[in-house]
Amino acid sequence: MNKLMKSMIACLLLILTCGCNHNTEQLVDIQEVSAWCILGFDSLDRNPAQRMEMLKELGLKKYGYNRGKAEYDKLKVEFDLAKENDIEITSAFLWLNASKDSLHQLSAENETLLAQLKLVDQKPAIWVSFNNNFFENLDDEKALDVAVNMITYIKSRTDTLGCELALYNHKGWFGSPMNQIKIINELDQSGITMVYNFHHAHEDLGNFKENLKLVRPYLSYVNLNGVKKEGPKIMDIGKGDYEFEMIKLLKEEGYHGPWGILGHIKTEDVKLVLERNIEGLKSLNTQFNKTL
């Protein structure tokens, strides 16, 4: 083999090697995201079978069972159908309202939810959140006492189901991640985690980096959304000013998922909303690779 041929082969190998080593790390693994707030947030009002078909068409293998228009007495039917379609239901939402729920006495709707979860093979994490009517006109000490007592009771119920429990930041006193950390520390129990929602993060933006260090040890899920300081609350991923840096900070703190994307718009076909968020994630992944 002459020198020219050897040189050409060496150059070709170098090109191929460079190509193979090209970094294509994703900011968020789109294949692993789950859909959240899709029940009751769908202008087509899909039934469970249609919902499974939509998710498969989108390439999504996971979703959460939110409150929406969910018929709790038929929850097992939906869970069984999801299992048949190799789709995981990652979470079920438990919403507590002081006008219906109290210590040791949950609403008929919530009792039905828990009764149905006892029957299913898949055991989703239960994401619990409170209407602020539990905490109105209470100082921090009394609010913490109310929350700790209620979460202790809910944890006793979820333990019997074999479901993990996570605190979900929504609005009001309980929606503050710093207050949720106080609750977990006061309980001094392992196994209680936190779900962090970008669509309820607007009040945290000024302290996000500092607070993240405190929140990170408890995080079990992060639901993504476009974020502008002035809102709106629900925005396509990639259309905001903050979500890219927020995700990067989460990863730098060692959080690499799981991630959720939102439907959460009642007046639109939820498939189109999810498609836009998937495209938004792709754009963030492209932006991320340009920084490597």
PyMOL commands that set and color helices and strands:
alter all, ss='L'
color gray80, all
select helices_A, chain A and resi 3-20+30-32+48-58+72-84+108-117+132-134+140-161+177-187+198-200+202-218+243-252+270-290
alter helices_A, ss='H'
color red, helices_A
select strands_A, chain A and resi 34-36+62-65+88-96+125-130+165-168+192-197+219-223+259-262
alter strands_A, ss='S'
color yellow, strands_A
deselect
rebuild
show_as cartoon
